[in-house]
């Protein structure tokens, strides 16, 4: 040992001490160069002090299971900063570490970082997890990054998986309910599949008042220019609507009615089931029947108050507002008007226009029966269901014309100007001729 009288430095193992206590050894030994020993109940420690300011002590706390401590005090056991127990556990901010590193308080990794938090990593400084660098978490290039380099990313609560991002496919799976709060949700997918057979629009709770908004699906399409369509519930009309070239004004849609191509349509109602065709202010309403070869027929409105029935070849039938039905004409002049072609312009007798057969050539009506039956035209009234008839029996080859019941009715044949020519008088069992009988003219 050497004491330098000029500096007061003490040297152990050196003759040129550079410090107040300078210990030097040149050997391969492993024993401590400086050792403090305590044989009593006190601590074995070294104290550091800046006069009037900071005091720090370091050593073994004999009163606390011989833990190694660093304390900001002149004695151990108070204001402890770091503790190492007999198991090798290190406690920072606590004196009873239960893990290899047990920290009470925040941890900060920094590279000139100005951030502040319980655990802080500066930009591009990352935390790595897994034996094969499987997961990396960091902030870089102005983005927060959560990077899986091997395996799924899975999030759980209460030991139950809630969210998964699959490794190879990138599929994102949500296990449980999903609620999206905001004003706009955009899904840029080419296919959207929903298992629920019912899709509810208009809110997640039952409405308590009318907000006057429509409910349905708005879609975009191109027809010479970008356009909008809508199908759904029209709040103002109180019904379902399908619109093209539509306009959306605060979730209220207006536009032109769109056509609908569909299969069978079934209309049901507990009262009166109806199909309403509204042509608007102009045009006509129609039901058209088609097959792969084109139009085969249709039904359309007529003069605002009637119906026209059309075939593929243009043949027509009509039902007018005055309850007249025409076959071959859309302007029936009687209750039933069968027209092959126009017979000319004239006025039909209003007392005999219930059934009109019209032609510009030979015309007529045929009553056909099976060979062993009779064809008949009956003249009846509420007082007499079979007052008179014109009939022909296929079996007997007999043609009958005249009354069939009543109180001795007569059969009269008349000539021009309703002049009676022949009367068969049933009451007198006689035939009366009102005119001369000539064999020839």
Protein Blocks (a to p, Z undefined) as FASTA:
>chain_A
ZZdfknopacehiabdfbfbdcddddfbfbdfbdcddfblbdcddddddehiaccddddd
fknooiacdddbfbehiapfbdcdfkopacehiabdfbfbdceddddddehiabdcfbdc
dehiacdedjklpaccddeehiacdddfedcddddeehiafbdcdfklopacdeddddde
djbdcdddfbdcdfblbdcehijbdcfbdehiacdddddddehiacdddedddfklopac
ddehiaceehiacdddddddddddddddfkbgcddddebjndcdddddddfkbcfbdcdd
eehiaccdddfkopacdddfkopacehiabdfbfbdcdfbdcbjcdddfklmmbccddfb
dcdddddddfkbccddddddfklmblbccdddfklopaceddfbdjhiacddddehhiaf
bdcdfklopacdfbdcdfbZZ
